[in-house]
Amino acid sequence: MDLVYECFAKLGLRYICAIKDGRYAGMVHKKSFVKHMREMEQKEH
């Protein structure tokens, strides 16, 4: 999660390609990632 955050924040990316076992697994969109992180933060409190 930290690496994904750094890619979005420091590099200014909007999408990140996800790879699993050397094969394409999907795309992560910045807005979806931010939404997920906010939901996780709310569950912790």
C-alpha angles and dihedrals in degrees: 000000000000092000092050090049092050091050092053096041104038101030096036094229122166097195134029123198112228119215126192121188090347094304131105111268102172147282130288115210118207094233092052091049093051091048091050093049092050091050091050091049092052091051090054092056 
